[in-house]
Amino acid sequence: MDIRPLVSSHRNVSERATQHQPRRDESADAPWHALAPEEVLSRLDCDSGGLDSDEADRRLDRYGRNELVEDDGVSPVELLVSQFTSPLILLLVVAAGLSLAVGLLPGREPEYTDAALIFLILFGNGLFGFVQDYRAEKALEALKQLSTPDATVRRDGVVREISAAELVPGDVLILTAGDAVPADARLLEAVDCRADESTLTGESVPVEKQLEAVATDTPLAEHQSVVHAGTTLVRGRAEAVVVGTAMNTELGDIADQLGHARERTTPFEREIDRLARRIGIGVVGLIVLVALVQLFFTATDPVVVLLVAVTLAVAAVPEGLPAVVTLTLALGSRTLLHRNALVRNLAVVQSLGAVDFIVTDKTGTLTENRMTVTRAWVPDDRTVALGDDHVETTPALRSLLACGVTCNDAELLDDGDHRGDPTEVALLSVAQRASVERIDERLREIPFTSERKRMTVVVDEFEAPGDGPVALVKGGPEVIVERCDRILVDGALEPLTDAHRREIEAATASFADDALRVLGFAYEPGVDPDADDETLESGLVFLGLQGMTDPPREGVASAVADCRSAGISVTMATGDTAQTARAIARQVGIDGETVLTGRDVGEMDDAELRRVVEETSVFARVEPEHKVRILRTLQDVGYTVAMTGDGVNDAPALGNADVGISMGKKGTQVAQSASDMVLRDDNFVTIRDAIAEGRGIFDNIRKFVNYLLSANAGEVLVVFLGTLLGALLFPEAFSTGSALVITPVALLWLNLVTDGFPALALGVDPKSGDVMRRPPRPRNEGVLDRRTVASIVGIGVALTATGLGSFFYALSATGDIIVAQTVLFTFLVTAELVRTQSVRLRYHLSVFSNRWLLDAVALSLALHMLLLYTPIAELFGVVPLGLREWGWITGAFALFLLSNLAVVRLNDWLFGR
């Protein structure tokens, strides 16, 4: 499945856009944010009155539509074809081809049954993988829910609404609070204007916008003279001239970085590819070895040599492995989907279990991306904690909250949601929790500006001592205190003394140390609404302080703790300030003692960054390139890194991470398209569950790989040694075309009933109880660790010794090679089915903990009995067995159980439990 659908399209669109659009660094060296409005208009060859329709059409033809164009993704045909290109699948094709090639030899006919069974398994596995990948792609498309917003512009001298996709450089945008910004634009006019740029920069506090140009090297988070595509105006109004559309915006630049993300496969995909190559090389080498021995050291017929080659190929290739891997990952992805995690690439489910480092954004990932008032300070009650539930108030606290909710432009919408500046929304919400109502009728208002750092409204009356009209003022604490000469203490007005000022300063500093944004509140009774601003905002009565924060998500702290106990480091990389990042880190359990900024990262060379990156858990004021560099340094050190995030600014790092995890609710289209997994509930806790699920899935994969390969190793050794020993001990019986210890068709049936349902049932084994109490496996440790390899070899040898013992005993006792083949055939079926339980001993799982496995074993035994004692037996070249033969099988089976237990105990002693 194509997990990077935006890469090629973004690169192509970027190249087309770059050919025509006015770049920020052409003609004049200064970027748009560093130019005065008149300079920008001159460079764009337009004026503040906007474009006329004809010129807009010409520019639309020249620059293209204002949209991030995606390619068509992976077609269903491509998805289907991709299912048949793995080395394991190609090995099955070769085996089928050899079965048909027998018909080219004199006196022989093609083994159509063998070939048909192989191709049937091949097609079924490919179809299953295709359905899972196709469903994942369709689910992601449904999640995006793309829509094209409208934009308000001035064209032909009038204000009109157009599709945002039709915007061109030179258009004059008209923006009001709540509008999504559809393109990068330089401000021409701004009144009390603030923009929420959290999805672009990671900064949760809205950015104040201004007309004055800012310095050329100003960080993106401080581009106050420009509004950016993908952000939202939360306060005031503005007019701005469009300077960049589509891929020629900051949003487009970040999306374009996805085109340069390192091409990668998941760790598990690499492991399966290595395993398949090893099996393929081993099969070819073994076939050549056996063929040489048979041709030069025995008088074996060439037809027998070819049949042995087919048999070895079928025995060595674990036909069920691709299907079981796909099913296990698909079931894991379905489980995660029920827990609100959409997996875009099945292999990533397993890769989650290998993660030992998480790099996460703060805003919207660890926090709610919602400002909340959590603390207040009033002169009589001092500091007051404000919870999420109903707030109990005193008269002083009610006056403080009433001032905050009245001197406020946020709105409560019909659906219960809020609209406006997040800071003012927070003030409105805390007043609602305290049942404090807003005074809606205003006699006058003085809006907030960056120069004044305060806002004032005048109302008829207010819940505090004094007559009306009353001026209510909010702003920065130092600004408010400076304009106060009295303070409200215990319901009475007192002079504001130096001692009071020191208390207020101490409270403000305490709030700031906890990364709270602090506002001061005051009022003045008996004012003249028509007085000048200075008079209206002087001689105020200080009411108190309110501190607010973007709170951590519920359950994040415990999820971080669980990750740490599982040996997974969690690092925060955010665009927010160092003080805020440190405070949030402490709240969610991340070590925030050492904080590095994006500037620090940029000034470090690779060696220095490699030295400090493991010791630093908080990175603040980082931009996209810093996140990618941090991520790559961790990967170079040897970590398997998951990157979580929801904003556009997270997309490049998501695309480079071993596991990219985006948010489904608040996540941007670019972030979701760059990620491997989308959290539909935006909950960091789901990541912990996903990691636990991934570890359990890896355990299950290791179980059935152990099970399948130990069985196949035994089958290969049975065919290899049985052929050689048979030629030496029974030369006459093994010189004919039918003289094999087991036929290819019987092996196919054996692999079907043992590699099929039982192996699939192992894929849904429950997780062990210690799955999140053990450290991550080493990055380079694959499915086949030393213990698993030792188990495969030990069980393979035990299966071979007891199986060939039963075969040659039956052959010597009966002189009938068909009976001997049937005895071996049945012994292998029963022994391998019991093997499903021994591979689970390492994980301390009871026999009855997986009902599906018990049912699968019972079904496989029933099918084998059906084959032995019905006319189907003739098709497979076997005969019904009597009590004597079952006695031989029981004896061999008992010896195998003892040797199997001995291998398990030996592995426990060598490698630990």
LINTADA-V528220 format. One record per helix or strand of 2 or more residues. SS is the DSSP state (H for helix, E for strand). FROM is the first residue (numbers start at 1). TO is the last residue. Records with the same first field share a line. If there is no record, write none. Layout:
SS = FROM-TO / FROM-TO
//
This chain:
H = 7-20 / 32-34 / 37-44 / 53-63 / 76-82 / 87-104 / 112-144 / 164-166 / 198-201 / 220-222 / 246-248 / 250-260 / 267-297 / 302-316 / 319-338 / 346-352 / 395-406 / 422-433 / 477-482 / 498-513 / 533-536 / 556-565 / 578-588 / 598-603 / 606-612 / 624-637 / 648-656 / 669-674 / 684-729 / 733-735 / 744-762 / 786-814 / 817-838 / 841-843 / 847-849 / 851-868 / 872-876 / 883-911
E = 150-155 / 158-163 / 172-176 / 184-196 / 207-208 / 226-227 / 232-244 / 341-343 / 357-360 / 367-378 / 382-385 / 411-412 / 418-419 / 444-446 / 454-459 / 470-475 / 484-489 / 492-495 / 517-525 / 540-552 / 569-573 / 595-597 / 618-620 / 641-645 / 659-663 / 677-679
//
